[in-house]
Amino acid sequence: MNQRHLLILAVDQRPWLTKALYGHTGTATPAQRAAICDGKHMVAEGLFAALADEPRLAAHAGILVDDTLGAGAPERARAHGVAVSMPVERGGCEIYETEPADLKSYLDHHRPDLPKVLVRYNVEGDADGNRVQRERLAEVATAARDAGGRFLFELLVPPTPAQLDAVGGDSGRFDRELRPALVHRAMTEILDDMPVDVWKLEHLAAPEHYRTAARIAAETGGECILLGANAPAPQVDRWLTDAAGAGFTGFAIGRSIWWDALRGLLAGDLARPRAVATVAANYRRFAAAFLAAVPDGPQPHQ
């Protein structure tokens, strides 16, 4: 396994996570935030355990984690030789907003290998909103590269009402029939205004759609990785097989790896060693599924 892949364990959820775990509608309590921070460290420990069990993965491992509910985890990961990705978007926004406000100081302090944005972008949606997002994101791309990082762009394409009507309200049909082309168009439109080093994309339904996305990225020196979308493990395995075979260079999978372990740990139903072992086993499973499907051929872009 001489190629360099990006096999990222994603645990950067912030407001959504406290709501999902504790069911609150306001601000999480200090005790809740501290418990989640400890839980994110458990997830990181699961990654470290996976690498100890299978050292060949060490050159490819990454973690996507924040410093809000995961304070200290990026530093621990870096000490273990793991590539660090950190989010620079305000969580839960329909129109992208950068967070923190002083992005340069944040990047200078943390030096993430892969500063990451999450963006909801539909080329047939709000044209003014899309323009605003491109303007803001172009500034982030420049700041990320100036700080020595590679710009990681998580692209989500939610359906417009008209698009959902066109598939009879069936979100699965939208994902299969309409979203792949919308993803390709969005990538092209975004690349007109900024460089993207790594695209983090939803599943694209068929190998030819993955190949097209990989080609669009490669034309400007980028690459594509697959996100997990909290899908069941067998489904994620199938997506990984298609993506790896069609030129994607890795994945960024989160809840499919750690959700049950984290929830069990915080509820007191799962001892920490068992939670760590569960995360490690799930990470190794998805890494094996991806790497088994990588064809022999040229090394991916570095």
N, C-alpha and C positions, 0 to 999 in steps of 0.2 A: 504494500500500500504506500506508494511513493508520492501520490498526489496530495495536495493540500486541500482539505475540505473544511467547511465551517459547520460544526455539529454543536449547535448552541442550545443550552438549556435556558428557557425564557421564564423569568420570574420577576417581571417588572410591574405587575399590576399594582395599582395604588388605590384610588377611591373605590373602584369596583370591588376590590378584594375585601376590604373591611365590610362593605355592605353585604357581599355574598356570604361571608363567614359569620357575621353577627346580626344580620338582618336589620340594621339600624337605618334610619332615614336622615340622621344628622351627622355630626362629626364623631368619629370614633374616639373612645376614651383613651387616655394615656396607657392604661393597662392593656387595652385591646391592641393598640399600635405596638407596644413592646412585645406582646405575644406574637404578633405577625412578624415582627423583625426577627425574633428568635426562630420562628418557623422558616423564614427565608434562609437563615443561616443553616438550618437543618437541610434544606434543599441543596444548598451549596455543598454541604458535607456529603450528601448523596452523590453529587457529581465527583467530588474528590475520591470517594470510595469506588466509584465506577472506574476511574482512571487508575487507581491502585490495583484493581482487579484485572484490568485490561490495559496495560501501559501503551499499547500501540495506538490507542485513541488520544493520548495526551497531546500530540502535535496538532490535533484537529478540534480540540475542545474549546468551547466558549460558554460564557454565561451572560445573559441579559438581565441586569438587576439595577434597581434604583438605589439612591441613597436616602430616600424619604422613609420607606418602610423596610429598607434593607441596609441600613447604615452599617458600614464595616465589611459587608459582603464583597464589594468590589475589591477592596484591599486584600482580603483573604484569598480571593480567586487569583489575583495577580501574583501573590506570593507562591501559589501552587503552579504558576506558569500557564494559567488559563487566560485566553483572550477575553477581554472585558468589553461588553457593550452596555451603554447606559442611555436611558431615554432623555430626550430634551423637549418633549411636548407636554402641554397641560392635559391631563387625563380627561376623557369624556367630552371633548369639544367636537362639534360638527365641522367647524372651520378651524384649521390648525392655528394654535397659539404656542409660541415658544415658552418653555419654562425650564430653567429659571430666567428671570429678566436679564441678568448679566451673564449672557451665554459665554462670552470670552473668558471671564474669570472662572466660571464653572469648568470649562474645558481645560483651561490652564492648570487648574487644581487637580482634577481627576484623571486627565489624560486618557480617556477611554479609547480603546483601539477602534471601536465602532460606535460613534455617536449615532443614536437611532431616533427616527421620527415615525409616528403613526399618523397616517393621513387617510381620510375618507374622501374619495375623489371619483366622481362619475362624469365622464366627458359630455354626457347628455343632460347633466343636472344644472346646477346653479352656475352660470357662466361667470358672473361677477365674483362669486365666492371662490371659484376655481382660480380666477386671476389673482385674487388676494392671497390665496394659499401659495401659488407659484412664486409670488414676490417674496413672501416671508421665507419660504423654503430655500430659495436661491441664496438668501443671506446665511441660512444655517449651513448649507452645503459649503459655502466659502469658509465659514468659521470652523467647521469640522476639519476641513483639509488643512487650513492654516495652522490648526493645533496639532497636526500630524496624524489625524484619524482618517478612517475610511467611512464615508457617509452611507449609513444603512437606512433604507427607505421602506417602511412597511406600508404597502398599498392595499387599502380595503375599498371595494367598489360596491356600495349599497345600491339596491335598485331604486330607480325613480318610480313614482306611482304609475306612470305610463308603461314603463318596462314590466312592472309586476302585473299590470292588467293584461299585457300582451301574452303572458304565460299563464293566464287564468288564476293569478294569485299564488302560483306554486313556486315557492322559493327554490326548491330543488331543480325545477326546470330552468329557472333564471340562472342558477349556478352552472348548469350544463350547457344551455343553449345560447345565452346572451353574455354572461360575464366574461368568458375568455377573450372575446373580441374587444370588450370594453377595457379589460386590463391592458391588452396590447396597445390600444389607442391611447390610453392614459399614459403608459410608459413613454410612448413617442412624444406626446404633447409635453410632458414634464421634462424630458431630456432636451427639448428645444431651449429650455430656460436654465438648466443646471445639470451638473454631472451627478450621477449616482453610481457609487461603487458596488453596493450590494442591494438587490431588490429582495424584500421579504414578501412573498406572494401567497395568496390563498390557492387551494387546489384548482386545477384548470381542466379537469374532467377527461382529457384525452391526451395521449402522448404528443400529438402534433401541436397542441396548444402550448405544452411545456417547451417544445422545441422552438416555437416562434418567440416565446418570451426570452428564452436563453439567447437566441440570435439577436434580438433587439438590444439586450443588455450588453452582449459581447461586442457589438458594433461600436460602442463607446467605451470599451474597456471594463465593463462591469460584469457581474454575475448574479445568479438568482438562487435563493434558498426558499424552502417551503415552510410555511407555518402550519401548526397542527390543528387549530380551531377547536380544541377540546373534543375532538372526535374520538370514538372508540378505537382502541389499539389496532384491531384488524383493518379498520378503514384507513387509519393513518399508514399502516404498512403498505397498503395498495397504492396510496398516493405517493409514498416515498419511492416505491418501485418504479412507478411511471416517471416521476420527476428525475430520479437519478439516471434512468436510462435515456432521458431526453436532454441531458446536459446541465441540469441543476447541480450545484456544487455543495449542497448541504441542506440543513434545516434549522429552524428555531421553534422548538416544541416546548410548551409549558405545561398547562393543566393536565394534558394526557399523561404526563410523567409524574406530577407531584400532587395533584388535587386531593386524591384519597388519602395520601400519606400526611399531608399538611392538615387536612380537616380532622383526621384521626388523632394526630398529635395534639392539636389545640383542644380537642374535646376530651382528652385524657384517655381515649380508647386504644391508643397505640403508643408503645414505648419508643423512645427516641431511636435506639439502635435498630428497631424494626422499621421505623419510618425511613431512616437513612438507607437501609438495605433495599427497601421498596423503590425509592427514587433511583438508586444505583442500578437496580435490575431493569427498571423501565427505560432508563437512558441507554443502557447497553443494548437492550432489545431494538430500539429504534435506530441506533448507530449501526447495528449489524444488518438490519433490513435495508438501510440506505446503501451501505458500502457493498453489500452483496449484489446490488443492482447496477453499480457503476460499471460501464463498459470499459474495456481497455481502449486507450486512445490518448490524445494529447492531454497534457496536464491543464487543469483549469487556470484561469487568469489569477494572477497573484496581486 
